[in-house]
Amino acid sequence: MPEKKSLLDQIDAESQLKDGDSPFKRKEKTKPLRVRESFYNDIRKIAFEKNTKMVEILDDIIKRGLRSYKKSHPDTDYK
């Protein structure tokens, strides 16, 4: 019977720690998104001021926008 591996043994923690990422962080795929240059510059400035990644700022903006859209369009299938 094969020996059970602990969670830490299953994760290549050393290489992920060298990259600066937590070995327990769930990675989600991303897709390219076209953004008007004026919005891009605003998002870039916000990310710089908050010392965070642009994708995190975009996630927040999109989540807020989707919530607002769903509230103002209750007759749609986007629930």
Backbone as CSV, one residue per row, in Angstrom:
resi,resn,N_x,N_y,N_z,CA_x,CA_y,CA_z,C_x,C_y,C_z
1,MET,0.846,-1.168,0.000,0.000,0.000,0.000,0.899,1.241,0.000
2,PRO,0.650,2.186,-0.933,1.511,3.359,-0.984,1.320,4.250,0.237
3,GLU,2.416,4.884,0.594,2.393,5.778,1.759,1.631,7.054,1.423
4,LYS,0.776,7.498,2.345,0.022,8.724,2.126,0.951,9.919,2.291
5,LYS,0.797,10.890,1.410,1.612,12.097,1.498,0.812,13.191,2.190
6,SER,1.498,13.951,2.990,0.841,15.084,3.626,0.634,16.177,2.580
7,LEU,-0.195,17.144,2.913,-0.460,18.252,2.000,0.831,18.979,1.648
8,LEU,1.697,19.179,2.624,2.962,19.876,2.370,3.878,19.082,1.450
9,ASP,3.805,17.758,1.524,4.620,16.933,0.642,4.103,16.975,-0.796
10,GLN,2.815,17.216,-0.965,2.215,17.231,-2.298,2.486,18.543,-3.032
11,ILE,2.769,19.580,-2.292,2.958,20.900,-2.889,4.435,21.153,-3.112
12,ASP,4.760,21.682,-4.253,6.144,22.059,-4.530,6.373,23.432,-3.895
13,ALA,6.395,23.454,-2.570,6.428,24.701,-1.809,7.703,25.491,-2.051
14,GLU,8.809,24.818,-2.181,10.076,25.528,-2.308,10.106,26.416,-3.549
15,SER,9.673,25.868,-4.692,9.710,26.680,-5.916,8.688,27.807,-5.859
16,GLN,7.530,27.569,-5.227,6.522,28.617,-5.135,6.951,29.712,-4.169
17,LEU,7.648,29.355,-3.119,8.121,30.361,-2.180,9.201,31.229,-2.803
18,LYS,9.999,30.659,-3.684,11.014,31.443,-4.387,10.355,32.488,-5.281
19,ASP,9.172,32.147,-5.833,8.432,33.084,-6.689,7.740,34.159,-5.867
20,GLY,7.665,33.985,-4.557,7.000,34.963,-3.706,5.516,34.687,-3.515
21,ASP,5.020,33.597,-4.080,3.607,33.243,-3.943,3.441,32.214,-2.839
22,SER,2.305,32.266,-2.180,1.998,31.266,-1.173,1.701,29.946,-1.868
23,PRO,2.205,28.829,-1.353,1.897,27.539,-1.977,0.427,27.158,-1.810
24,PHE,-0.302,27.847,-0.945,-1.702,27.537,-0.690,-2.642,28.464,-1.452
25,LYS,-2.090,29.431,-2.161,-2.907,30.386,-2.902,-3.485,29.699,-4.136
26,ARG,-4.795,29.870,-4.313,-5.448,29.275,-5.470,-5.226,30.195,-6.665
27,LYS,-4.729,29.636,-7.727,-4.488,30.433,-8.924,-5.670,30.241,-9.864
28,GLU,-6.150,31.354,-10.365,-7.266,31.316,-11.288,-6.784,31.824,-12.635
29,LYS,-7.275,31.219,-13.697,-6.884,31.655,-15.031,-7.379,33.068,-15.276
30,THR,-6.669,33.786,-16.115,-7.093,35.128,-16.512,-7.228,35.152,-18.022
31,LYS,-7.971,36.117,-18.492,-8.156,36.315,-19.924,-7.782,37.752,-20.253
32,PRO,-7.283,37.981,-21.467,-6.987,39.356,-21.860,-8.285,40.148,-21.977
33,LEU,-8.213,41.397,-21.650,-9.386,42.266,-21.682,-8.985,43.587,-22.312
34,ARG,-9.796,44.055,-23.222,-9.499,45.345,-23.859,-10.104,46.449,-23.017
35,VAL,-9.281,47.443,-22.734,-9.700,48.574,-21.916,-9.275,49.844,-22.639
36,ARG,-10.136,50.831,-22.611,-9.767,52.116,-23.219,-8.534,52.664,-22.504
37,GLU,-7.700,53.325,-23.263,-6.427,53.792,-22.722,-6.616,54.728,-21.530
38,SER,-7.648,55.571,-21.566,-7.873,56.486,-20.445,-8.220,55.703,-19.176
39,PHE,-9.009,54.636,-19.294,-9.325,53.793,-18.135,-8.077,53.050,-17.661
40,TYR,-7.300,52.569,-18.607,-6.075,51.841,-18.278,-5.157,52.709,-17.430
41,ASN,-5.003,53.952,-17.840,-4.126,54.856,-17.096,-4.656,55.112,-15.686
42,ASP,-5.977,55.258,-15.552,-6.571,55.439,-14.220,-6.354,54.210,-13.350
43,ILE,-6.583,53.038,-13.924,-6.418,51.778,-13.176,-4.955,51.603,-12.767
44,ARG,-4.062,51.916,-13.675,-2.631,51.807,-13.382,-2.228,52.738,-12.241
45,LYS,-2.770,53.961,-12.267,-2.464,54.939,-11.218,-2.994,54.458,-9.861
46,ILE,-4.222,53.949,-9.833,-4.809,53.440,-8.587,-3.977,52.287,-8.048
47,ALA,-3.593,51.363,-8.914,-2.788,50.211,-8.492,-1.458,50.668,-7.915
48,PHE,-0.847,51.654,-8.533,0.427,52.176,-8.033,0.242,52.807,-6.662
49,GLU,-0.812,53.635,-6.521,-1.053,54.315,-5.247,-1.369,53.335,-4.124
50,LYS,-2.060,52.251,-4.446,-2.423,51.260,-3.426,-1.368,50.166,-3.289
51,ASN,-0.332,50.236,-4.125,0.745,49.243,-4.102,0.181,47.823,-4.266
52,THR,-0.642,47.652,-5.276,-1.240,46.351,-5.557,-1.208,46.104,-7.062
53,LYS,-1.638,44.931,-7.460,-1.631,44.565,-8.873,-2.853,45.131,-9.574
54,MET,-2.678,45.432,-10.853,-3.788,45.961,-11.636,-4.943,44.964,-11.707
55,VAL,-4.635,43.687,-11.754,-5.700,42.683,-11.842,-6.586,42.718,-10.592
56,GLU,-6.001,43.021,-9.442,-6.788,43.120,-8.212,-7.732,44.318,-8.267
57,ILE,-7.250,45.434,-8.800,-8.084,46.630,-8.942,-9.214,46.344,-9.924
58,LEU,-8.880,45.724,-11.054,-9.906,45.386,-12.043,-10.937,44.415,-11.486
59,ASP,-10.500,43.428,-10.716,-11.447,42.496,-10.084,-12.455,43.255,-9.228
60,ASP,-11.956,44.175,-8.423,-12.835,44.947,-7.546,-13.819,45.796,-8.358
61,ILE,-13.318,46.476,-9.376,-14.169,47.329,-10.213,-15.233,46.492,-10.911
62,ILE,-14.842,45.360,-11.460,-15.787,44.519,-12.184,-16.831,43.920,-11.245
63,LYS,-16.409,43.459,-10.075,-17.364,42.902,-9.102,-18.401,43.947,-8.698
64,ARG,-17.944,45.158,-8.406,-18.870,46.232,-8.021,-19.808,46.569,-9.171
65,GLY,-19.266,46.635,-10.377,-20.080,46.945,-11.547,-21.120,45.874,-11.820
66,LEU,-20.739,44.606,-11.678,-21.686,43.518,-11.897,-22.805,43.533,-10.854
67,ARG,-22.447,43.795,-9.594,-23.480,43.886,-8.545,-24.455,45.016,-8.856
68,SER,-23.925,46.151,-9.249,-24.761,47.303,-9.574,-25.651,46.997,-10.780
69,TYR,-25.083,46.364,-11.773,-25.846,46.018,-12.976,-26.993,45.057,-12.634
70,LYS,-26.696,44.058,-11.814,-27.720,43.077,-11.438,-28.863,43.735,-10.672
71,LYS,-28.541,44.717,-9.816,-29.574,45.423,-9.051,-30.448,46.272,-9.964
72,SER,-29.841,46.911,-10.951,-30.603,47.806,-11.812,-31.298,47.087,-12.974
73,HIS,-30.983,45.830,-13.187,-31.605,45.033,-14.244,-32.120,43.715,-13.660
74,PRO,-33.114,43.759,-12.781,-33.567,42.529,-12.115,-34.272,41.555,-13.065
75,ASP,-34.670,42.015,-14.240,-35.385,41.147,-15.172,-34.458,40.293,-16.036
76,THR,-33.147,40.447,-15.894,-32.211,39.663,-16.682,-31.891,38.354,-15.968
77,ASP,-31.216,37.467,-16.678,-30.853,36.154,-16.128,-29.546,36.193,-15.336
78,TYR,-28.919,37.349,-15.204,-27.642,37.471,-14.508,-27.873,37.621,-13.022
79,LYS,-28.016,36.534,-12.314,-28.302,36.596,-10.872,-27.166,36.061,-10.083
